[in-house]
Amino acid sequence: MDQDKTFTRRETKIKDGAAIKDDLAIKDDAAIVELYWQRDEKAIRETKRKYGNYLAKIAYNILHNYEDSQESVNDAYLKAWNAIPPYRPPILRVFLSRLTRQTAIDIYRKEHSLKRGGSEYAISLSELEEVVAGSEQFDSPADSLDGRILADSINGFLATLNEQAQAMFLSRYYFMDSIKEIAANFDAGESLVKSQLHRTRQGLRKHLESEGYINENR
């Protein structure tokens, strides 16, 4: 491993011109994954350094509670530690976000019914009820969407959308971003975001009907 390419030394200047050397900070995901494979506990520290805030936001959007969000992220770190090795994630950020999302949803289900609370998870699932209504295969929006949001059929539909429509859909229904946050991220009005999401949901429903997942006569 080429250490010069993997690590960078961060320095903090002080008044007398000296420098305080910080710990070596890993900037390469492959190097972080390698730490997991070496069973080096620094792997979790570096994961938290690079992705902690990102994962905390995903968890908070689902749980709407700071303490539960921290518990979810910590559980995700532990799951990553237990999974690597033997697994070697091709994209660490995606792997961690999936672990965090799954863990947060498990916590949410234990503490709430889907009709209680004001988290973006509950709100976004309620928006998608119109998509899965009439399906004989799914018992509830959670059953249909938590495990299937990126399933092959839905991926096929998303591939037909333009880049902005895809990104808005995933922001809302995978990362649970609020309408306000999506509007800010895309420099668009909230009404435009709502309209785009509505069109995408309607298109998804028609796609699922054509694939036989939903009885269109219901």
C-alpha positions as CSV (number, residue, x, y, z in Angstrom):
1,M,0.0,0.0,0.0
2,D,1.4,3.4,-1.0
3,Q,1.2,5.4,2.2
4,D,1.7,8.8,0.5
5,K,-1.4,8.3,-1.6
6,T,-3.5,6.9,1.3
7,F,-2.8,9.3,4.1
8,T,-2.5,13.0,4.6
9,R,-1.1,14.7,7.7
10,R,-3.3,17.6,9.0
11,E,-1.7,20.5,10.8
12,T,-3.0,23.3,13.0
13,K,-1.0,26.5,13.1
14,I,-0.5,28.2,16.5
15,K,0.8,31.7,17.4
16,D,4.5,30.9,17.7
17,G,4.7,29.3,14.2
18,A,4.8,25.7,15.4
19,A,2.4,23.1,14.3
20,I,0.3,20.5,16.2
21,K,0.3,17.3,14.2
22,D,-3.0,15.6,14.1
23,D,-3.6,11.9,13.7
24,L,-3.1,10.5,10.2
25,A,-6.4,11.0,8.5
26,I,-7.5,8.5,5.9
27,K,-9.0,10.0,2.8
28,D,-9.4,6.9,0.7
29,D,-12.4,4.6,1.2
30,A,-10.4,1.6,0.1
31,A,-7.9,2.2,2.9
32,I,-10.7,2.4,5.4
33,V,-12.1,-0.9,4.2
34,E,-8.6,-2.4,4.5
35,L,-8.6,-1.4,8.1
36,Y,-11.7,-3.4,8.7
37,W,-10.1,-6.4,7.0
38,Q,-7.1,-6.0,9.3
39,R,-9.5,-5.9,12.3
40,D,-8.0,-2.5,13.2
41,E,-10.4,-0.5,15.4
42,K,-9.2,2.7,13.8
43,A,-11.6,1.6,11.0
44,I,-14.6,2.8,12.9
45,R,-12.9,6.0,14.0
46,E,-12.1,6.9,10.4
47,T,-15.6,5.9,9.2
48,K,-17.1,8.2,11.8
49,R,-14.7,11.0,10.9
50,K,-15.6,10.8,7.2
51,Y,-19.3,9.8,7.2
52,G,-20.6,10.4,10.7
53,N,-22.6,13.6,9.9
54,Y,-23.9,12.1,6.7
55,L,-25.2,9.0,8.4
56,A,-26.6,10.9,11.3
57,K,-28.8,12.9,8.9
58,I,-30.2,9.8,7.3
59,A,-31.1,8.4,10.7
60,Y,-32.6,11.6,12.0
61,N,-34.8,12.0,9.0
62,I,-36.3,8.6,9.8
63,L,-36.4,8.8,13.6
64,H,-36.7,12.5,14.3
65,N,-34.9,11.9,17.6
66,Y,-31.3,12.7,18.3
67,E,-30.6,9.9,20.8
68,D,-32.2,7.3,18.7
69,S,-30.3,8.6,15.7
70,Q,-27.0,8.2,17.4
71,E,-27.9,4.7,18.5
72,S,-28.8,3.8,14.9
73,V,-25.5,5.1,13.6
74,N,-23.5,3.3,16.3
75,D,-25.4,0.1,15.5
76,A,-24.5,0.6,11.8
77,Y,-20.8,0.9,12.7
78,L,-21.0,-2.4,14.5
79,K,-22.8,-4.1,11.6
80,A,-20.1,-2.8,9.3
81,W,-17.4,-4.2,11.6
82,N,-19.1,-7.6,11.7
83,A,-19.7,-7.7,7.9
84,I,-16.2,-6.6,6.8
85,P,-14.6,-9.1,6.3
86,P,-15.7,-11.3,4.5
87,Y,-17.7,-8.6,2.6
88,R,-15.8,-5.9,0.7
89,P,-18.3,-3.1,-0.2
90,P,-17.7,-1.7,-3.6
91,I,-18.9,1.7,-2.5
92,L,-18.5,2.3,1.2
93,R,-20.8,5.3,1.4
94,V,-23.7,3.4,-0.1
95,F,-23.0,0.4,2.1
96,L,-23.0,2.5,5.3
97,S,-26.1,4.5,4.3
98,R,-28.0,1.2,3.7
99,L,-27.0,-0.2,7.1
100,T,-27.9,3.1,8.8
101,R,-31.3,3.3,7.1
102,Q,-32.2,-0.3,7.8
103,T,-31.2,0.1,11.5
104,A,-33.1,3.3,11.9
105,I,-36.2,1.8,10.4
106,D,-36.0,-1.1,12.7
107,I,-35.8,1.3,15.7
108,Y,-38.7,3.3,14.4
109,R,-40.9,0.2,13.9
110,K,-40.3,-0.8,17.5
111,E,-41.2,2.5,19.0
112,H,-44.0,3.8,16.7
113,S,-46.8,2.8,14.5
114,L,-46.7,4.2,10.9
115,K,-49.6,6.6,11.7
116,R,-47.8,8.3,14.7
117,G,-45.1,10.9,14.8
118,G,-44.0,13.5,12.3
119,S,-40.7,12.0,11.0
120,E,-40.0,12.3,7.3
121,Y,-40.1,8.5,7.2
122,A,-43.8,8.4,8.2
123,I,-44.7,11.3,6.0
124,S,-42.9,10.0,2.9
125,L,-44.5,6.5,3.3
126,S,-47.9,8.0,3.6
127,E,-47.3,9.8,0.2
128,L,-46.5,6.5,-1.4
129,E,-49.7,4.8,-0.2
130,E,-51.3,5.9,-3.5
131,V,-48.7,4.0,-5.4
132,V,-49.2,0.6,-3.7
133,A,-52.9,0.8,-2.9
134,G,-54.6,-2.2,-4.5
135,S,-51.6,-4.4,-4.4
136,E,-52.4,-8.0,-3.4
137,Q,-48.7,-8.8,-2.7
138,F,-47.9,-6.2,-0.1
139,D,-49.5,-6.0,3.3
140,S,-48.5,-2.4,4.1
141,P,-46.5,0.5,2.6
142,A,-43.6,-0.4,4.8
143,D,-43.6,-4.0,3.6
144,S,-43.7,-2.9,0.0
145,L,-41.3,0.0,0.1
146,D,-38.6,-0.7,2.8
147,G,-37.3,-3.8,1.1
148,R,-38.3,-3.0,-2.5
149,I,-37.6,0.7,-3.1
150,L,-34.5,-0.2,-5.1
151,A,-35.8,-3.6,-6.4
152,D,-35.3,-4.5,-10.0
153,S,-38.7,-3.4,-11.2
154,I,-38.5,0.0,-9.6
155,N,-34.9,0.5,-10.7
156,G,-36.2,-0.2,-14.2
157,F,-38.7,2.5,-13.9
158,L,-36.3,5.0,-12.4
159,A,-33.9,4.4,-15.3
160,T,-36.5,5.9,-17.6
161,L,-36.6,9.2,-15.7
162,N,-34.3,12.2,-16.2
163,E,-31.5,12.7,-13.7
164,Q,-33.3,15.3,-11.7
165,A,-36.5,13.3,-11.3
166,Q,-34.4,10.2,-10.2
167,A,-32.5,12.3,-7.7
168,M,-35.6,13.9,-6.2
169,F,-37.3,10.6,-5.9
170,L,-34.4,9.0,-4.1
171,S,-33.9,12.0,-1.9
172,R,-37.5,11.9,-0.7
173,Y,-38.2,8.1,-0.5
174,Y,-34.8,6.6,0.2
175,F,-32.9,9.3,2.2
176,M,-36.2,10.8,3.6
177,D,-35.2,14.4,2.9
178,S,-37.9,16.9,3.5
179,I,-39.5,18.8,0.6
180,K,-37.8,22.0,1.9
181,E,-34.4,20.3,1.8
182,I,-34.9,18.9,-1.7
183,A,-36.0,22.3,-3.0
184,A,-32.9,23.9,-1.5
185,N,-30.6,21.2,-2.9
186,F,-32.0,21.6,-6.4
187,D,-32.5,25.4,-6.3
188,A,-36.2,24.9,-7.0
189,G,-39.4,26.0,-5.5
190,E,-41.2,23.6,-3.1
191,S,-44.3,23.5,-5.4
192,L,-42.1,22.3,-8.3
193,V,-40.6,19.6,-6.1
194,K,-44.1,18.4,-5.0
195,S,-45.3,18.4,-8.6
196,Q,-42.3,16.4,-9.8
197,L,-42.7,13.9,-7.0
198,H,-46.4,13.5,-7.7
199,R,-45.8,12.9,-11.4
200,T,-43.1,10.3,-10.5
201,R,-45.4,8.5,-8.1
202,Q,-48.1,8.3,-10.7
203,G,-45.7,7.1,-13.3
204,L,-44.4,4.4,-10.8
205,R,-47.9,3.2,-10.1
206,K,-48.6,2.8,-13.8
207,H,-45.3,0.9,-14.2
208,L,-46.1,-1.4,-11.3
209,E,-49.6,-2.0,-12.8
210,S,-48.0,-2.9,-16.1
211,E,-45.6,-5.3,-14.3
212,G,-48.5,-7.0,-12.6
213,Y,-47.6,-5.9,-9.0
214,I,-50.8,-3.9,-8.7
215,N,-54.4,-4.7,-9.7
216,E,-55.3,-1.7,-11.8
217,N,-59.0,-2.3,-11.4
218,R,-58.9,-1.6,-7.6
